[in-house]
Each structure stands twice: as structure tokens, then as C-alpha cells.
Amino acid sequence: MDKNASFLALQAKPGQRDEVRRVWEKYARDYITASTLGFYYCYDEADPDRILVFGLGDPASLQAFAQQPWFVDYQRDTHALLAEPGEIRRATPQYMKNAGPGAP
């Protein structure tokens, strides 16, 4: 299996979570729709200002996401909306449902 997972946790300033989502959609939606990446943009049910993003794809595609020309603009537009820097975690899947023959 040549897939990696990335997890991103963002803490929006109070009441700014929807605005962060609008910025995400402005810059990332078309790129993600056209890519082979699996992405889930989620609101944390335990914290009204927390956003959890999960991405699954080949390692090169996940790295390429943050190297897109629009990514600097995305960071600029969300900077004032976030209470703290985002936390990124990378993981290597060990099991995936329906991963096919030869998958770990």
C-alpha cells in the first residue's frame, strides 16, 4: 500500500470556524476535487472552534498540496482567523478496508 495519511487540527478564534471553512473552500476545494486525494474537512463536535482535516493519498500528492501556488494566499487569509498554528500529524496506514491484495 503506497498511501499516507495526514491529520490537521486547526483552532479557530471564537466564532471564526465557518469563516476558516470559507477560506478553505475558496482555495482548496477545486484542487482537492480534481486530485486523487481523499479529504475530509470536519468540525470537532466537542469544540465549537476546532477543525479536523484528514487526508489520504500517495505521499507525493499529500506533499504537493502545501506546495500549490495558492497555498501562501490560503495561509495569509486564515492567519488572523486562527487562535494558534495548526498541528499536522502524518501516519502510515497499516490496514485499510478494501485495500486489495498485498496491502498490509
N, C-alpha and C positions, 0 to 999 in steps of 0.2 A: 504494500500500500504506500503510495507516494503522496500522502496527504498530510498536511499540518493544520493545526487549529490555532487560532488567535482569539484571545479574550481581551476585551477592552472595557474598563469600568470608568465612567465619567460622572463627576459630581457637579451638577449644575448649581448655580446660585439659586437661592429660594425663588420659586415661581418661574424659572427660566428654562425648565426642561423642554417644553414644547417649542420654544424658540431655538434651542440647540438642535432639535429634530428638524426644524425647517431649514436650518443651515446645512445639516447633513443631507437632506433631500436635494437641496439646491446644487450641491457639488458632487455628491457621491451616487445618487440614485441611478443616473443614466450609465455611469461606469459599471456599477455592480450589475445592473440589468443585462448589459452586453457581455459581461465576463462569465467565466465558468465557476466563479466563486459562489459558495453557499453562504449567505449572510443573514443574520437575524439581529434586528435592532429592537431592543426590548426595554420596557420600563420596569424597574425594580418595584415589586408590589409592596416591599417593606419600607421603601424610602421614596417619598414623592419627588425628590430631586435627583435621583440616581438613574443612570442609563447603563445598560449592559449590552455590549455588542459581541456577537460570536460569529467568527468567520471560519470556513473550512474550505481548503483548496490545496493545490500544489504549492510548495514553498515559494517558488519564483513569483507566482501570481499574488500571493499574500504580501510579499515584499514589494512588488510593483505598485500595490495600492497606495502606499505612502510616498511613492516617487512620481505620482501623477502631477502634471503642471498646475492643476487646480488645488492641490493639497495645501500649499502655502496659504492660499486665499481662505480655505476652509479653517485652517488654524487661526488665522488673523480674525476671522469673523466670529469664531467661538471663544476666543481668548477672554473677552470681557464677560462672557456668559457662564464661565466655569469657575467654581469655587477653588479648584485645585487642579494640578496637572493630572491627566488621565493615567491610569495604571494599565499596562499591557502585559499580558502573560501569553507565552507560546507553549503549545503542547503537541506531543506526537501521539496520535490515536493508536491504541493497542487493540481495539475491537470496534468494528462498525457493522451494524446490521446491514445485510445485503451487500457486503463489501466484495464478494466474489472469491473465486479460488485463489489460493496463495496469500490471502490477506492475513495479517497477524491476528 
